[in-house]
Amino acid sequence: MQTFKVIGGTIEAVGETIVNSAQLLSLVVGDEGLKHTTRQSFKLVNSALDESVEMALLETEYNLAEFKRTHAKKVGRPAKT
């Protein structure tokens, strides 16, 4: 039981630290600066997400083309051995 209390206290302390940091950042840069920073951060995340989706699509196309090339249908009769 004591372990859970310690873990809970640690999580609470981390949460309070995050809240205090956000309040301090808001005071230092102001609300407009904080909004701008937040927008820029989300813009970076969205750009990275768009790039990863595009890369996944290109990789899928490449893998399909390679599969088709590797497993191309052979035309004609098989060689006699």
ChimeraX attribute file (.defattr): number of C-alpha atoms within 10 A of each C-alpha:
attribute: neighborCount
match mode: 1-to-1
recipient: residues
	/A:1	5
	/A:2	7
	/A:3	8
	/A:4	9
	/A:5	10
	/A:6	11
	/A:7	11
	/A:8	12
	/A:9	12
	/A:10	12
	/A:11	12
	/A:12	12
	/A:13	12
	/A:14	12
	/A:15	12
	/A:16	12
	/A:17	12
	/A:18	12
	/A:19	12
	/A:20	12
	/A:21	12
	/A:22	13
	/A:23	12
	/A:24	12
	/A:25	14
	/A:26	15
	/A:27	12
	/A:28	11
	/A:29	13
	/A:30	12
	/A:31	12
	/A:32	10
	/A:33	14
	/A:34	16
	/A:35	13
	/A:36	12
	/A:37	13
	/A:38	12
	/A:39	12
	/A:40	12
	/A:41	12
	/A:42	12
	/A:43	12
	/A:44	12
	/A:45	12
	/A:46	12
	/A:47	12
	/A:48	12
	/A:49	12
	/A:50	12
	/A:51	12
	/A:52	12
	/A:53	12
	/A:54	12
	/A:55	12
	/A:56	12
	/A:57	12
	/A:58	12
	/A:59	12
	/A:60	12
	/A:61	12
	/A:62	12
	/A:63	12
	/A:64	12
	/A:65	12
	/A:66	12
	/A:67	11
	/A:68	11
	/A:69	10
	/A:70	9
	/A:71	9
	/A:72	9
	/A:73	8
	/A:74	7
	/A:75	6
	/A:76	6
	/A:77	6
	/A:78	7
	/A:79	5
	/A:80	4
	/A:81	3
